[in-house]
Structure formats: structure tokens, C-alpha cells
């Protein structure tokens, strides 16, 4: 029966891609080097300093026009900037100050009379 799939049959993991990077969970589990890297990542991902470093790198990648969701583009950028990453040369960009909002007239409260002259409260007329 070709339509029946045996749930107990073990499927062999597909071969690695041309780039040598495992793409499936089975490949990650099979490669001890990748397993160790993933373990290191999962141990560090709750560390605020590590998350800050990742955000800084992601910001610099986006500024350089790298699509963060494209793994090949990220790897190419990391190879290109390998020396700077190892030195820790990337600094967090200073946040731009917020824009101050200046109101030109008085604020209309919800219970104030509506500005259209209907005699209703603002919340019942134009505030809805």
C-alpha cells in the first residue's frame, strides 16, 4: 500500500546542502559540532549582554542592506566583517532623541461640549 506511511519506519536524513550547513533538526542532531554550537546558543540566549550584541550586529547588518532572514546573506556579511566581529568593534548606535509635540490649541476633553455646536458632549458626538 503506497498511501500508508509506517510511523515506526526511520527515515534517513537528507545529505547536507552544498554550503555544508545542516538544514534540518536531524542533521543538527547528527553533527556533534553543530549540536555543541546550538547548546551554547541556547545557554546564552537569556543573557541580556548576548542579546544586546545580537541586536547591535543585526542593526549594522540592516544598515548595510543585508536581509537578516536570508541566512546566506548573513553568513556572507559575517565573513566579510569577521575581523571586526572578533574584535568587538561594533558599537551600539545612540538612540535619537524623541520629537517633542507642541499643541497649538487647548485639548478637548471627553466631557466638554463638542466643537461643532451640536450641544452634545464631545464623546457622544465627534469623539466616538
C-alpha positions, -999 to +999 in steps of 0.1 A: +000+000+000+017+032-012-007+055+006+001+041+040+030+056+058+046+035+085+051+057+116+078+033+130+100+034+100+131+056+104+137+079+075+173+087+067+183+124+069+190+140+036+226+149+028+239+183+037+235+211+014+262+224-009+272+250+016+278+224+043+253+238+067+227+214+081+192+224+074+170+200+094+168+191+130+180+155+122+212+169+106+218+191+136+214+162+160+238+141+139+266+166+138+283+170+172+299+203+163+265+218+154+250+202+185+276+219+207+270+253+189+233+251+194+237+241+230+260+271+235+235+294+219+206+280+240+226+285+272+234+321+262+201+333+247+188+345+280+219+366+288+210+403+283+245+411+272+244+384+245+210+396+232+224+432+231+253+420+210+230+402+186+208+434+183+238+456+176+250+432+149+216+430+134+213+468+133+246+470+115+236+443+090+203+462+083+222+494+079+245+477+053+214+464+035+216+427+045+183+408+047+185+392+081+161+364+072+184+353+043+210+330+060+234+331+031+235+369+031+241+370+069+269+345+065+285+365+037+283+396+058+298+378+088+327+365+067+333+400+053+333+416+087+349+386+106+378+406+120+356+434+133+332+409+149+360+391+167+375+424+179+341+436+192+344+467+170+307+472+166+293+499+189+256+503+198+242+533+179+230+561+201+192+564+202+179+595+185+161+618+209+123+618+207+104+645+189+086+669+213+049+675+204+037+710+208-001+715+208-013+747+191-046+750+209-063+737+241-071+700+244-107+690+241-118+667+270-143+639+266-169+656+287-165+691+272-192+704+247-185+694+211-167+719+189-193+715+162-220+733+182-245+704+185-248+708+222-237+672+229-207+661+248-176+656+226-176+618+235-211+614+222-207+635+190-173+636+174-153+616+200-168+582+190 
